[in-house]
Amino acid sequence: MAEEAVFAGPALRRLRKREGLTQAAMAAQLSISPSYLNLIERNQRPLTARVMMQVVERFDFDPRRLRESESVGGVDGLARRLADQRFTGLAIDRDEIGEVLAMAPHFAAAFAQLYDTAGEGRTAGEDPLAASRREIERWRNHFADLDAAAEELADELRLSRADIGTALVERLRERHQIALRILPREVMPETIRRLDLHARQLQLSEMLSPASRNFQIAVQLAQLEQREAIRMLAAGGQFQSEDARKLFERHLQGYFAAALIMPYDRFLRACDATGYDFPVLMRRFGVSFEQLAHRLTTLQRVGQRGLPFFMARLDRAGQFSKRFAGASGATFLESETSCPLWHVHRTFERAGEWCVQEIAPEVAEAAPDHWLTVSRLTEGVAAEGEAQFAVVVGVEARFATDLALARGLPLRREQAQPIGPGCSSCHIAGCRQRSLPPRNARLAFENHQRGLTPFRFGTGG
């Protein structure tokens, strides 16, 4: 698979000015013509591998600085921020966002930093959960080194053991001299996992399902065997608080655990062979739907990519407790509330069922606006009957034609359910489910008649 060309004109121009060089002088050092360097600086030509190596060698330059747009998450990262309701009506499309990133990456970074620190009108300190998620989305939730390490370990464990649970327990015992002990709920009423180094035991609650038990053992292995790799990834994050860094590290531990239980190559081949049949995949790898949903957002290995899914988790109040866009480009996840017409809300009344729906979210021009989503009710970890969540995954409808759960669906946008970003940010007219008028909309009142919807509004401010 061909990789994206590197356009790094502004970064190269700043380097030249820092060194006090003319275009002719720098071109001579890079063994290219001044006219070609001029085209590169204006982003009319990509930076070739040969020229990039010349820049690195001659100017002691960190090549990561040539991809400045990645600091804000690229086009998807900036588009997610611009999906904020305060920018409704500006109709900034992805082409414009790409131009800004290409021509003024520092301006884009400044905007992103201002937005991230201000949040939605907040002036308080950094939201650690939001900061952790920004770093995850900057990587598009794909950490190649952790994937490779997990796959290598999974291959080693499968050499003599077919059962992943048994293999994980044996790994703890043989490599780390740690035994597994399952304890009653009365002993661990508020804890699901505890490492007792004095007793050399990993203690797990009896309330964990087999899928959760395997996952917690794999998380412990991540802490023991990938500590340095995870620490280095977190050290490169742009965090203002220790809480944000710790949340990011916790995500990476879970990432490794999922990659160990669902090794990349074997998992992707199973996805392709089954048409991403979720019940089959859950059974084959012994995982929960929530664990499967997380893994589906990570399939972005160079030359071996899976479908670009997003995943989210909501409670009964419609609050997002998890949302990962991955490589999907799903900007409509950025709203703080969700649309009641999205069938993800119906999963709470349909335990054990798969809720499949085509949606057409209200998004900025050129953003993906036709999706197939699949949601299912899940129980909180070791809290069956006490905590419930709706987990949803989605993929652009154009990629969904061969999905097992899409069989029989028309996959035509005109038949998809329009949804908005929550009533106060939604400008879809005529919605009978509407609970609030959109902010900054001019309401229309007619004393002699009452429409089917409680609010009529125009587009004026």
C-alpha positions in Angstrom: 0.0 0.0 0.0 1.5 3.4 -1.0 2.1 5.7 1.9 0.9 9.3 2.0 3.4 11.8 0.5 5.1 14.2 2.9 4.4 17.8 2.3 6.5 19.8 4.8 7.1 23.2 3.2 6.6 25.4 6.3 8.9 23.3 8.5 11.6 23.3 5.8 11.2 27.1 5.4 11.6 27.7 9.1 14.7 25.5 9.2 16.2 27.5 6.4 15.5 30.8 8.1 16.8 29.5 11.4 20.1 28.6 9.7 20.2 32.0 7.9 20.4 30.5 4.5 19.0 31.6 1.2 17.1 29.2 -1.0 20.1 28.9 -3.3 22.4 28.1 -0.4 20.2 25.5 1.2 19.5 24.0 -2.2 23.2 23.6 -2.8 23.6 21.7 0.5 20.7 19.4 -0.4 21.9 18.8 -3.9 18.7 20.1 -5.5 17.9 23.2 -7.6 16.7 26.4 -5.9 13.5 26.3 -8.0 12.7 22.8 -6.7 13.3 23.9 -3.1 11.0 26.8 -3.7 8.3 24.3 -4.9 8.9 22.2 -1.8 8.6 25.2 0.6 5.3 26.2 -1.1 4.0 22.6 -0.7 3.8 22.2 -4.4 6.1 19.2 -4.3 6.5 16.5 -1.6 9.6 15.9 0.3 11.3 12.8 -1.1 13.1 10.3 1.1 16.5 11.3 -0.4 16.0 15.0 0.4 14.6 14.2 3.8 17.7 12.2 4.7 19.9 15.1 3.4 18.0 17.5 5.7 18.4 15.2 8.7 22.1 14.6 8.1 23.2 18.1 7.2 21.1 20.1 9.7 20.8 17.6 12.7 17.1 17.8 12.2 14.5 15.6 13.9 12.4 14.2 11.0 9.3 14.0 13.2 9.1 17.8 13.0 8.4 17.5 9.3 5.0 16.1 10.1 3.8 19.0 12.3 0.1 18.3 11.4 0.3 15.1 13.5 0.6 17.2 16.7 -3.1 18.1 16.3 -4.2 14.8 14.9 -4.0 15.7 11.3 -7.1 16.6 9.3 -9.3 14.4 11.4 -8.0 15.9 14.6 -8.7 19.5 13.5 -12.0 18.5 12.0 -13.1 17.1 15.3 -12.4 20.4 17.0 -14.2 22.4 14.3 -17.3 20.1 14.8 -17.9 22.2 17.9 -21.3 23.9 17.9 -19.6 27.3 18.1 -18.4 26.8 14.6 -21.8 25.8 13.2 -22.5 27.7 10.0 -18.9 28.3 8.9 -19.1 25.2 6.7 -15.3 24.6 6.9 -14.7 21.5 4.8 -11.8 19.0 5.0 -10.1 20.5 2.0 -9.8 23.9 3.7 -8.6 22.1 6.9 -5.9 20.4 4.8 -4.8 23.6 3.3 -4.4 25.3 6.7 -2.4 22.3 8.0 -0.2 22.4 5.0 0.4 26.1 4.8 0.2 27.2 8.4 0.8 24.2 10.7 1.8 26.4 13.7 -1.4 28.4 13.4 -3.3 25.2 13.4 -1.4 24.0 16.4 -2.1 27.3 18.2 -5.8 27.0 17.5 -5.8 23.4 18.7 -4.0 24.3 21.9 -6.4 27.3 22.5 -9.4 25.1 21.9 -8.1 22.2 24.0 -7.3 24.3 27.0 -10.5 26.4 26.8 -12.7 23.3 26.0 -16.4 24.2 25.7 -16.1 27.6 27.5 -14.1 26.2 30.4 -11.4 28.2 32.0 -10.4 25.6 34.6 -7.4 23.3 34.4 -7.0 20.5 31.9 -9.6 17.8 31.7 -7.4 14.7 32.1 -9.8 12.4 30.3 -10.1 14.7 27.3 -6.3 15.2 27.2 -5.8 11.4 27.2 -8.3 11.0 24.4 -6.6 13.7 22.4 -3.3 11.9 22.6 -5.0 8.6 21.6 -6.7 10.2 18.6 -3.3 11.9 17.6 -2.1 8.3 17.2 -5.4 7.3 15.6 -5.5 4.6 18.3 -2.8 2.6 16.6 0.5 1.8 18.4 2.5 -0.3 16.1 5.3 -1.2 18.5 2.8 -2.5 21.1 1.0 -4.4 18.5 4.2 -6.1 17.3 5.3 -7.0 20.8 1.9 -8.4 21.7 1.8 -10.5 18.5 5.3 -11.8 19.1 4.3 -12.9 22.6 1.0 -14.4 21.4 2.9 -16.4 18.8 5.2 -17.7 21.5 2.3 -18.7 23.8 0.5 -20.5 21.0 3.5 -22.7 20.3 2.4 -25.2 23.0 -0.9 -24.0 24.3 -4.2 -23.5 22.5 -6.1 -21.9 25.5 -5.2 -18.3 25.9 -6.3 -18.2 29.5 -4.1 -21.1 30.5 -1.2 -19.6 28.5 -1.5 -16.2 30.2 -1.5 -17.8 33.7 1.5 -19.9 32.8 3.3 -16.9 31.5 2.8 -15.1 34.9 4.1 -18.2 36.8 7.0 -19.1 34.6 8.4 -15.6 33.7 7.4 -13.6 36.8 6.9 -16.2 39.5 3.4 -14.9 40.2 0.5 -17.2 40.8 -3.1 -16.5 40.0 -5.7 -16.5 42.8 -9.4 -16.0 42.5 -10.9 -14.4 45.6 -14.5 -14.2 46.8 -16.4 -10.9 46.4 -16.5 -10.5 50.2 -12.7 -10.4 50.2 -12.5 -7.9 47.2 -15.7 -6.0 47.4 -14.4 -2.9 45.6 -11.6 -4.3 43.6 -11.4 -6.6 40.5 -7.6 -7.0 40.3 -4.8 -6.7 42.8 -1.1 -7.6 42.6 0.3 -8.8 45.9 4.0 -8.9 45.5 4.6 -10.1 49.0 2.5 -13.2 48.4 3.6 -13.3 44.7 0.0 -13.4 43.6 -2.2 -11.8 41.1 -5.6 -11.7 42.8 -8.8 -11.4 40.7 -12.4 -11.1 41.8 -14.6 -14.1 41.3 -17.2 -11.7 39.8 -15.1 -11.3 36.6 -16.4 -13.1 33.4 -13.9 -15.4 31.6 -13.3 -12.7 29.0 -12.7 -10.0 31.7 -10.5 -12.4 33.7 -8.2 -13.1 30.6 -8.1 -9.3 29.9 -7.0 -8.4 33.4 -4.3 -11.0 33.3 -3.1 -9.6 30.0 -3.2 -6.1 31.5 -0.9 -7.3 34.3 1.5 -8.7 31.8 1.5 -5.4 30.0 2.5 -3.7 33.2 5.2 -6.2 33.9 6.7 -6.6 30.4 5.9 -3.4 28.5 6.5 -0.9 31.3 9.3 0.9 29.5 7.6 0.9 26.1 4.5 2.4 27.6 6.4 4.9 29.6 8.2 6.2 26.5 5.0 6.6 24.6 3.4 8.5 27.5 6.5 10.7 27.8 6.0 11.9 24.3 2.5 13.0 25.0 1.5 16.6 25.4 0.0 16.4 28.9 -0.4 19.2 31.5 -1.3 16.9 34.3 -0.1 13.7 35.8 -3.7 12.4 35.8 -3.9 12.7 32.0 -0.6 10.9 31.6 -1.7 8.0 33.9 -5.0 7.7 32.0 -3.1 7.4 28.7 -0.8 4.8 30.2 -3.8 2.8 31.4 -5.2 3.0 27.8 -1.9 1.6 26.5 -1.9 -1.2 28.9 -5.4 -2.2 27.8 -4.3 -1.8 24.2 -1.5 -4.3 24.7 -3.8 -6.7 26.5 -6.3 -6.6 23.6 -3.6 -7.0 21.1 -2.3 -10.0 23.0 -5.7 -11.7 23.1 -6.5 -10.7 19.5 -3.2 -10.8 17.7 -3.2 -8.4 14.7 -2.6 -10.7 11.8 -4.8 -13.6 13.0 -7.5 -11.2 14.1 -7.6 -9.3 10.8 -7.7 -12.6 8.8 -10.6 -13.7 10.9 -12.4 -10.4 10.3 -12.0 -10.7 6.6 -13.0 -14.4 6.5 -16.2 -13.9 8.5 -17.2 -10.5 7.1 -16.6 -9.0 10.5 -19.2 -11.2 12.0 -19.1 -9.9 15.6 -20.7 -12.9 17.4 -18.3 -15.3 15.6 -15.3 -13.1 16.5 -16.3 -12.8 20.1 -16.6 -16.6 20.4 -13.4 -17.3 18.5 -11.2 -15.0 20.6 -13.1 -15.3 23.8 -13.8 -11.6 24.2 -16.7 -9.3 25.1 -18.3 -7.0 22.6 -16.7 -4.0 24.3 -13.2 -5.5 24.0 -14.0 -6.4 20.4 -15.2 -2.8 19.7 -11.9 -1.4 21.0 -9.9 -3.7 18.9 -11.8 -2.8 15.7 -10.6 0.8 16.0 -6.9 -0.1 15.9 -6.5 -1.9 12.6 -4.2 0.5 10.8 -1.0 -1.5 10.3 0.9 -0.2 7.2 0.1 -2.5 4.3 -2.4 -4.5 6.3 -5.3 -2.2 7.2 -8.7 -3.3 8.3 -12.0 -1.3 8.0 -11.9 2.1 9.8 -14.3 1.6 12.7 -15.2 4.0 15.5 -16.5 2.9 18.9 -18.3 4.7 21.7 -19.9 3.8 25.0 -22.9 5.6 26.4 -24.9 5.4 29.6 -28.7 5.7 29.9 -28.4 9.5 30.2 -26.7 9.6 26.8 -23.3 10.6 28.3 -20.2 9.3 26.5 -17.8 7.5 28.7 -15.7 6.3 25.8 -15.3 7.4 22.2 -12.5 6.5 19.8 -12.6 7.6 16.2 -9.5 5.7 15.1 -9.1 6.3 11.4 -12.8 6.6 10.7 -13.1 10.3 10.5 -16.3 10.3 12.6 -16.5 13.9 13.7 -20.1 13.6 14.9 -18.8 11.9 18.1 -17.5 15.2 19.4 -20.8 16.4 20.7 -21.3 16.2 24.4 -24.8 14.7 23.9 -26.3 12.3 21.4 -29.4 12.2 19.3 -32.3 10.2 20.7 -33.1 9.0 17.1 -29.9 7.0 17.1 -30.8 3.4 18.0 -27.9 3.1 20.3 -30.3 4.5 23.0 -32.7 1.6 22.3 -30.2 -1.1 23.3 -31.0 -0.6 27.0 -34.4 -2.1 26.3 -33.1 -4.8 24.0 -30.7 -6.8 26.1 -29.0 -9.5 24.1 -30.0 -8.0 20.7 -27.9 -6.4 18.0 -29.2 -2.9 17.1 -28.2 -2.2 13.5 -29.0 1.1 11.9 -27.9 3.3 9.0 -27.5 7.0 10.1 -26.9 10.2 8.3 -25.5 12.6 10.9 -25.6 16.4 10.6 -21.9 17.2 9.9 -19.8 19.8 8.2 -19.5 19.7 4.4 -17.2 17.0 3.0 -17.2 15.0 6.3 -18.5 11.4 6.1 -22.3 11.5 6.5 -23.5 8.0 6.0 -22.7 5.3 8.5 -23.7 1.8 9.5 -23.7 1.5 13.3 -24.1 -1.6 15.4 -24.8 -1.4 19.2 -25.4 -3.8 22.0 -26.0 -3.6 25.7 -23.1 -4.4 28.0 -22.8 -4.8 31.7 -20.2 -3.0 33.8 -17.1 -5.1 34.6 -18.0 -7.3 37.6 -21.1 -5.2 38.1 -23.8 -7.3 36.3 -27.2 -5.8 37.0 -25.7 -2.7 38.7 -24.1 -0.8 35.8 -25.2 -1.0 32.1 -23.8 0.7 29.0 -24.5 0.8 25.3 -21.5 0.1 23.2 -21.6 1.1 19.6 -19.3 0.6 16.6 -19.7 2.2 13.3 -18.1 2.3 9.8 -18.9 4.4 6.7 -21.7 2.7 4.8 -19.6 2.6 1.7 -17.3 0.1 3.4 -20.1 -2.0 4.9 -21.4 -3.9 1.9 -19.7 -7.2 2.9 -20.4 -7.0 6.6 -22.3 -9.9 8.1 -24.6 -7.7 10.1 -25.3 -5.5 7.1 -26.9 -8.2 5.0 -30.3 -7.2 3.8 -29.8 -3.5 4.4 -30.2 -1.1 1.5 -27.1 1.0 2.5 -28.5 4.0 0.7 -28.1 7.4 2.3 -31.6 8.6 1.4 -33.0 5.7 3.6 -30.6 6.4 6.5 -31.9 8.0 9.7 -30.9 11.6 10.0 -29.4 12.4 13.4 -28.1 15.5 15.0 -25.5 16.3 17.7 -28.1 16.7 20.4 -31.1 19.1 20.3 -29.4 22.2 21.4 -26.8 21.9 18.6 -29.1 20.4 16.0 -30.6 22.4 13.1 -32.6 19.6 11.5 -36.0 21.1 10.9 -39.3 19.2 11.5 -37.9 16.7 14.1 -40.8 15.4 16.3 -38.3 14.1 18.8 -36.9 17.6 19.5 -36.7 18.5 23.2 -34.8 21.9 22.9 -34.5 24.6 20.3 -31.0 25.0 18.7 -28.8 27.6 20.4 -28.6 31.0 18.7 -31.5 30.1 16.4 -34.3 32.7 15.8 -37.6 31.1 17.0 -40.7 31.6 14.9 -44.1 32.0 16.7 -47.6 31.8 15.1 -50.5 32.4 17.4 -53.1 31.1 15.0 -51.5 27.6 14.6 -49.4 25.0 16.4 -47.1 22.7 14.4 -46.2 19.1 15.1 -42.9 20.1 16.6 -42.7 22.3 19.7 -40.2 24.7 18.2 -40.0 26.4 14.8 -36.9 28.3 14.0 -35.0 30.1 11.2 -31.3 30.2 10.4 -30.8 33.8 11.6 -28.8 34.5 14.7 
